[in-house]
């Protein structure tokens, strides 16, 4: 974890970006008292997720396709009591 005071972060943040990209955290401090964390953003998936990863691990019961009860439908529509 990188510990930076506000002044140093404002002045030299670009120096720490590569370390952030590698997964390190920055603890941002004001007068050596921690006030925030700067952490890397998770990278978005670049490949499509394959279909069928959970094949044969579970079975959807027939009741899954039954209509929902009226009170639940009303709750989704914002008409709940």
C-alpha positions as CSV (number, residue, x, y, z in Angstrom):
1,X,0.0,0.0,0.0
2,X,1.3,3.4,-1.0
3,X,0.7,6.1,1.6
4,X,0.5,9.7,0.2
5,X,-0.3,13.1,1.7
6,X,-2.7,15.2,-0.3
7,X,0.0,17.6,-1.5
8,X,2.2,14.8,-2.8
9,X,-0.7,13.1,-4.5
10,X,-1.7,16.3,-6.2
11,X,1.9,16.9,-7.4
12,X,3.0,13.4,-8.3
13,X,-0.1,11.2,-8.8
14,X,0.9,10.3,-12.4
15,X,4.1,8.7,-11.0
16,X,1.9,6.1,-9.1
17,X,-0.5,5.2,-11.9
18,X,1.5,2.2,-13.1
19,X,1.6,0.8,-9.6
20,X,-2.1,1.3,-9.2
21,X,-2.7,-0.5,-12.5
22,X,-0.7,-3.5,-11.1
23,X,-3.1,-3.7,-8.1
24,X,-1.6,-1.6,-5.4
25,X,-3.7,0.7,-3.3
26,X,-3.0,4.3,-2.4
27,X,-3.9,5.5,1.1
28,X,-4.6,9.2,0.8
29,X,-3.8,11.2,4.0
30,X,-4.4,14.7,5.2
31,X,-1.6,15.6,7.7
32,X,-0.7,11.9,7.9
33,X,-4.3,10.9,8.9
34,X,-5.9,8.5,6.4
35,X,-9.0,10.0,4.7
36,X,-9.5,7.9,1.5
37,X,-8.3,5.0,-0.5
38,X,-7.5,5.0,-4.2
39,X,-7.8,1.6,-5.8
40,X,-7.5,0.2,-9.3
41,X,-10.7,-0.3,-11.3
42,X,-11.4,-3.9,-12.2
43,X,-10.7,-4.5,-15.9
44,X,-13.7,-5.3,-18.1
45,X,-13.9,-8.7,-19.7
46,X,-12.5,-8.7,-23.2
47,X,-13.8,-12.1,-24.2
48,X,-17.3,-13.3,-24.4
49,X,-18.3,-15.5,-21.6
50,X,-18.8,-19.1,-22.8
51,X,-22.4,-20.5,-22.7
52,X,-23.1,-23.6,-20.7
53,X,-20.6,-23.2,-17.8
54,X,-23.1,-24.6,-15.3
55,X,-24.5,-27.4,-17.5
56,X,-25.6,-30.4,-15.5
57,X,-25.0,-28.6,-12.1
58,X,-28.6,-27.7,-11.5
59,X,-32.0,-28.2,-13.1
60,X,-34.7,-25.5,-13.5
61,X,-37.9,-26.9,-11.9
62,X,-41.1,-26.7,-13.9
63,X,-42.6,-24.4,-11.2
64,X,-40.1,-21.7,-12.3
65,X,-42.4,-21.1,-15.3
66,X,-45.6,-20.7,-13.2
67,X,-47.2,-17.3,-13.1
68,X,-46.2,-15.1,-10.2
69,X,-48.8,-14.5,-7.4
70,X,-50.8,-11.3,-7.8
71,X,-49.4,-9.7,-4.6
72,X,-45.9,-10.1,-5.9
73,X,-46.8,-8.6,-9.3
74,X,-48.4,-5.7,-7.5
75,X,-45.2,-5.2,-5.4
76,X,-43.1,-5.0,-8.6
77,X,-45.5,-2.5,-10.0
78,X,-45.2,-0.4,-6.8
79,X,-48.8,-1.1,-5.6
80,X,-47.8,-3.0,-2.5
81,X,-49.9,-2.0,0.7
